Amino acid sequence: MNSSLDAVFDASLSHQRTALKAFREAASERILVIDGAMGTEIQGLGFGESHFRGDRFQSCSCQLQGNNDLLTLTAP
């Protein structure tokens, strides 16, 4: 049973090395965009309306909370 688990583990490591090599090669040739659960992470920070509004959007009459893209301007 151990030899079977070892083979699975070795195959997994080999796959990870191959994937990492491909990732590094791609990153050396172009800009990569990695999409993840950033929205979930931002929500966990507990930002309120003032964080999204910042100084830049004080006069905006609409609600801005939840527009995570604005945080790149108001709270980089």
C-alpha positions as CSV (number, residue, x, y, z in Angstrom):
1,M,0.0,0.0,0.0
2,N,2.8,2.4,0.8
3,S,4.4,2.0,-2.7
4,S,1.0,2.9,-4.2
5,L,0.8,6.1,-2.1
6,D,4.4,7.0,-2.9
7,A,3.7,6.7,-6.6
8,V,0.6,9.0,-6.3
9,F,2.7,11.5,-4.2
10,D,5.6,11.4,-6.7
11,A,3.2,11.9,-9.7
12,S,1.6,14.9,-7.8
13,L,5.0,16.5,-7.2
14,S,6.0,16.0,-10.8
15,H,2.7,17.6,-12.0
16,Q,3.3,20.6,-9.6
17,R,6.8,21.0,-10.9
18,T,5.6,21.0,-14.5
19,A,2.8,23.5,-13.7
20,L,5.2,25.8,-11.8
21,K,7.7,25.7,-14.7
22,A,4.9,26.6,-17.2
23,F,3.7,29.4,-15.0
24,R,7.2,30.9,-14.6
25,E,7.8,30.7,-18.4
26,A,4.5,32.4,-19.1
27,A,5.2,35.1,-16.5
28,S,8.5,35.8,-18.1
29,E,6.8,36.4,-21.5
30,R,3.7,38.4,-20.6
31,I,1.6,39.9,-17.9
32,L,-0.6,37.3,-16.2
33,V,-3.9,38.0,-14.5
34,I,-4.7,35.6,-11.7
35,D,-8.4,35.7,-10.7
36,G,-9.3,34.5,-7.2
37,A,-11.6,35.1,-4.3
38,M,-10.5,38.7,-3.8
39,G,-14.1,39.9,-3.4
40,T,-14.6,37.5,-0.5
41,E,-11.4,38.7,1.1
42,I,-12.4,42.3,0.8
43,Q,-15.8,41.6,2.3
44,G,-14.1,40.0,5.3
45,L,-12.2,43.2,6.0
46,G,-15.5,44.9,7.0
47,F,-15.1,48.1,4.9
48,G,-17.9,50.6,5.2
49,E,-19.2,53.3,2.9
50,S,-16.4,55.7,3.9
51,H,-13.7,53.3,2.8
52,F,-15.2,53.0,-0.7
53,R,-16.0,56.8,-0.9
54,G,-12.6,58.0,0.4
55,D,-11.8,61.7,-0.2
56,R,-12.1,61.3,-4.0
57,F,-15.9,60.5,-4.1
58,Q,-17.2,62.5,-1.1
59,S,-19.7,64.4,-3.3
60,C,-21.1,61.4,-5.1
61,S,-24.7,61.0,-4.2
62,C,-25.0,57.3,-4.9
63,Q,-24.1,54.4,-2.5
64,L,-20.6,53.2,-3.2
65,Q,-20.1,50.4,-0.6
66,G,-19.6,47.1,-2.3
67,N,-18.1,48.5,-5.5
68,N,-14.7,46.8,-4.8
69,D,-13.1,48.3,-7.9
70,L,-13.3,51.8,-6.3
71,L,-10.9,50.6,-3.6
72,T,-8.1,50.7,-6.1
73,L,-8.6,54.5,-6.1
74,T,-9.7,55.2,-2.5
75,A,-7.7,52.6,-0.5
76,P,-4.9,51.3,-2.7
